[in-house]
Amino acid sequence: MTGMAVTLFVLAALLILMACVPADRWRALRSRTYPSGEELTTSSVVVGRVCLLVMAGLGIWQGIDMLRLAAH
C-alpha cells in the first residue's frame, strides 16, 4: 500500500509541475506538433491547468487514504 501511495504522490507532483508550465511553452509545443491547428486560447490553457490541479489533488487525497489504510 505504501508503494502505491508514493506513486500517487510522485504523480501528483508531476501534475503540479505540468500545471506550472507557462502558456507560451504550451502554445509553442502545440504549434510544433500540430502546425495547422488553431491557436490555443487563454481559457483553454486555464481549463487545462485546472484539470491538472484537480487530478493532482485527487492523487494526493488517494495517497493519504492509502497511507491511512496501510496503517490499519
C-alpha angles and dihedrals in degrees: 000000000000091000090056091048092052090049090052092049092050091048090049090051091051091049091051090050090051090052090055094058110114118252091240091063092050089050092049092049092049093048090051096047098037108021097171093052126105122268115269112250123222091245092056091052090050091049090050091051092048091051092049092049093047090051090048091050091050090049092052091047091050091046092053089047090051091052090049091051092047090054092059 
